[in-house]
Amino acid sequence: MGIRIALAGNPNCGKTTLFNALTGSNQFVGNWPGVTVEYKEGKYKGDKEVKIVDLPGIYSLSPYTLEEVVSRNYLIDEKPEAIINVIDGTNLERNLYLTTQIVELGIPVVIAINMMDVVEKNGDKINTKKLSEEIGVPVIEISALKNRGLKDIVDAAVKAAKEAKPQSPKHRFNGSVEHAFAHIEELCLHGIEDENVQRWYSIKLFERDEKIQEKLGLSSDVIDHIEKDIASCEKELDDDAESIITGERYNYIGTIINDCVKKAAKGLTISDKIDRVVTNRWLALPIFAVVMWLVYYISVTTVGTWATDWANDGVFGDGWHLFAVGSSDYTDAADEFTANQLIVDGYDLYVEENGSEPTGDFEYPVEDEETAAVDYETASLDDYAAAKAYVEANEEPDPADYGVWVPGVPVFVEAGLDAIGCNDVVKGLILDGIVAGVGAVLGFVPQILILFIFLAFLEACGYMARVAFIMDRIFRKFGLSGKSFIPMLIGTGCGIPGIMASRTIENDRDRKMTIMTTTFIPCGAKLPFIAMVAGAIFGGASWVAPSAYFLGIFAIITSGIMLKKTKMFAGDPAPFVMELPAYHWPTLGNVLRSMWERGWSFIKKAGTIILLSTIVVWFCTFFGVVDGAFTMLEEDQIDHSILATIGRCLAWIFIPLGFGDWEATVASITGLVAKENIVGTLAIIYGASGDVYETMRAAFTNASGFAFLAFNLLCAPCFAAMGAIKREMNNIKWFWRAIGYQCGFAWVIGLIIYQVGKVFTGEGFTFGTIFGIAGICVILYGLFRKDKYNK
Amino acid sequence: MGTVIVVLILAAIVAAIIGSMVKARKRGQHPICGGDCGHCGGSCGCH
């Protein structure tokens, strides 16, 4: 039989980093509590017979949180052959509190002092030999991040497991406490087969741990008897039992620290100095806003856009110049040709509209490619003559003449299909359905990857832990817990693990509320949609993408305040304890791995569920009933399609939100399968009428476009996330309440944005504006009404 | 003939996708959650 070694330690001491290093796994590492909710198993790379178990981070073996229960149950019931107690060397005093309990479990323990590189850098010194003598277990210095001491720690744990001789705890409590333990052991613990664990049980019974009383099946007589021993001890020491144990443990730890640790004398650390600014009462929020604005600005608007333009226009468009050689020459030539062609076309337009040739200067329209805004420029008759001569003398520039021209996927596929004489229907399915739909989604991969790099960096360097701290301060003012923000941080990658992370919230009402609001934060799958709306409807405006993130936070805070005032969610917020890790530069490998894990799942989804969806969407778009006959439709007939029929049945819901047409309606519906589907669906539907962005731009105003964005960001998430909500709610009524609330809230916000937004975008005050203002009043009432249920 | 070959390839791709999703479902994974499993920490149905 193999050896099982459990990794136990405080949150954020590096257990999962050590687990990944030992097993070669890629488990998510985060520097906030609750990242590991359940234990995970993996095989040690150096010996497949050795199984490593990563337990949730805990501060003690008391059963107060889900993580503590999971870890404690594993250690007591599963009894691993050895425990590696991972300790953060930079915070020995707090970490040793758990150690004093673990060594009492009757399981061989080896201590791994992690982050020794940081300890040394700080100039601190830990006498591990002395520490080992005082605690009575082997102590090994390691750095999980730098792969230092990893073999030594596993070898020591394997040796301890093979010897199977649990250490005898060196720590002894006050005489009267030990006396009480002896009584308890004699009274009810002598029957326990494993003698080594008797001491631990006696301590827990002394602390009045109800779960242990239940586990041991103690009768009320025995419990009463134990209670007398405890009460007498409490009277003698003038404190409650739990405080007596805690106090004695910390006294013991104090002596260990005095004997074994020498701290270098120094003032504020760099982390402390940064925190004085970053977590400052007044500056924290503006800094957070600027950071997130920059993240979205760079990943969606600037660098991300360049990369995505290449992917959309090059790889999934006409093609691109290899290594961009010849690209700028071609662009210059094409611009020159277009400028002359516009003058010639403008002249022809003048003649058409006026019935005669211009006698002097004339105006001609020029459309901005990004914003579709039409501007008028003036040309003289000389300009026209020169332009006409240029257009007649030159052909439209061919990109292949300026460098190595790589055709895009659609061009390549079309040429292949033409070469084998493929049928038009199948060709349409592949080009207008699969390539257009999947290509539209994949085209956003560069933006997604850039966003994930930033998020991974912010998480790994320690900033996101500060954000949770900052948000806790704000949340608490409104009766919410900062614990609710952790699932939202995790949800920026994918909503499902975010929903799962809500398990760490002990307060059931807070947990349910967090589940309901977590998916408001834009996940990775929503990013292509955000980028598409920003590019197509708002001409690539830089404020659109960050506004989507802040709209999510606004929705979470607003919902939290409103819901907390209802009977269903009333109550004090759960306490939130978290340690702020020291700032550090994350390793490039960790950031890239985190980015790739998230990005790869996005790409994989495009090749599976999105591909299948595009086939269905294409079929429903290009087939329908015309003149009583079911037939394949021409591009100008898609108003008769199956999709149009379905969309029209539901479009009335969105009329007050400004996008009550069947195209936007079906895109919102297909988004329930996977949010990327909105992009794929719009690419197929709008692509049938010409350029996707141009058609989309024509279909929306600024107000209706932003309402469309807001509704799809805030409404019910994809089916997979809905499944997670159902599992976590574990109650069908609560599941429907959550979905109903999300859709209702999204609808009201969409209504406000469209109806009130119209006033500010020049569409004037209409009858609908009254309903928009009514929507604002409803939200304000929810926010400011008297709180009857909370103190 | 070209059309038949393309349709067969397409059918094979679709079958492979559906097959992989069914297999994933049997393994206890969520067929359409492809997202961000590393983040789950093994705590959800998609592992």
Boltz contact constraints between the chains, C-beta under 6 A:
constraints:
  - contact:
      token1: [A, 26]
      token2: [B, 38]
      max_distance: 6.0
  - contact:
      token1: [A, 28]
      token2: [B, 38]
      max_distance: 6.0
  - contact:
      token1: [A, 28]
      token2: [B, 39]
      max_distance: 6.0
  - contact:
      token1: [A, 28]
      token2: [B, 41]
      max_distance: 6.0
  - contact:
      token1: [A, 35]
      token2: [B, 41]
      max_distance: 6.0
  - contact:
      token1: [A, 36]
      token2: [B, 41]
      max_distance: 6.0
  - contact:
      token1: [A, 37]
      token2: [B, 41]
      max_distance: 6.0
  - contact:
      token1: [A, 37]
      token2: [B, 43]
      max_distance: 6.0
  - contact:
      token1: [A, 38]
      token2: [B, 43]
      max_distance: 6.0
  - contact:
      token1: [A, 40]
      token2: [B, 42]
      max_distance: 6.0
  - contact:
      token1: [A, 420]
      token2: [B, 2]
      max_distance: 6.0
  - contact:
      token1: [A, 421]
      token2: [B, 2]
      max_distance: 6.0
  - contact:
      token1: [A, 422]
      token2: [B, 2]
      max_distance: 6.0
  - contact:
      token1: [A, 422]
      token2: [B, 3]
      max_distance: 6.0
  - contact:
      token1: [A, 422]
      token2: [B, 6]
      max_distance: 6.0
  - contact:
      token1: [A, 423]
      token2: [B, 3]
      max_distance: 6.0
  - contact:
      token1: [A, 426]
      token2: [B, 3]
      max_distance: 6.0
  - contact:
      token1: [A, 426]
      token2: [B, 6]
      max_distance: 6.0
  - contact:
      token1: [A, 426]
      token2: [B, 7]
      max_distance: 6.0
  - contact:
      token1: [A, 490]
      token2: [B, 39]
      max_distance: 6.0
  - contact:
      token1: [A, 493]
      token2: [B, 36]
      max_distance: 6.0
  - contact:
      token1: [A, 493]
      token2: [B, 39]
      max_distance: 6.0
  - contact:
      token1: [A, 494]
      token2: [B, 35]
      max_distance: 6.0
  - contact:
      token1: [A, 494]
      token2: [B, 36]
      max_distance: 6.0
  - contact:
      token1: [A, 496]
      token2: [B, 33]
      max_distance: 6.0
  - contact:
      token1: [A, 497]
      token2: [B, 39]
      max_distance: 6.0
  - contact:
      token1: [A, 497]
      token2: [B, 40]
      max_distance: 6.0
  - contact:
      token1: [A, 500]
      token2: [B, 43]
      max_distance: 6.0
  - contact:
      token1: [A, 500]
      token2: [B, 44]
      max_distance: 6.0
  - contact:
      token1: [A, 597]
      token2: [B, 38]
      max_distance: 6.0
  - contact:
      token1: [A, 598]
      token2: [B, 36]
      max_distance: 6.0
  - contact:
      token1: [A, 601]
      token2: [B, 34]
      max_distance: 6.0
  - contact:
      token1: [A, 601]
      token2: [B, 35]
      max_distance: 6.0
  - contact:
      token1: [A, 601]
      token2: [B, 36]
      max_distance: 6.0
  - contact:
      token1: [A, 604]
      token2: [B, 34]
      max_distance: 6.0
  - contact:
      token1: [A, 605]
      token2: [B, 34]
      max_distance: 6.0
  - contact:
      token1: [A, 608]
      token2: [B, 17]
      max_distance: 6.0
  - contact:
      token1: [A, 609]
      token2: [B, 32]
      max_distance: 6.0
  - contact:
      token1: [A, 612]
      token2: [B, 17]
      max_distance: 6.0
  - contact:
      token1: [A, 720]
      token2: [B, 30]
      max_distance: 6.0
  - contact:
      token1: [A, 720]
      token2: [B, 32]
      max_distance: 6.0
  - contact:
      token1: [A, 720]
      token2: [B, 33]
      max_distance: 6.0
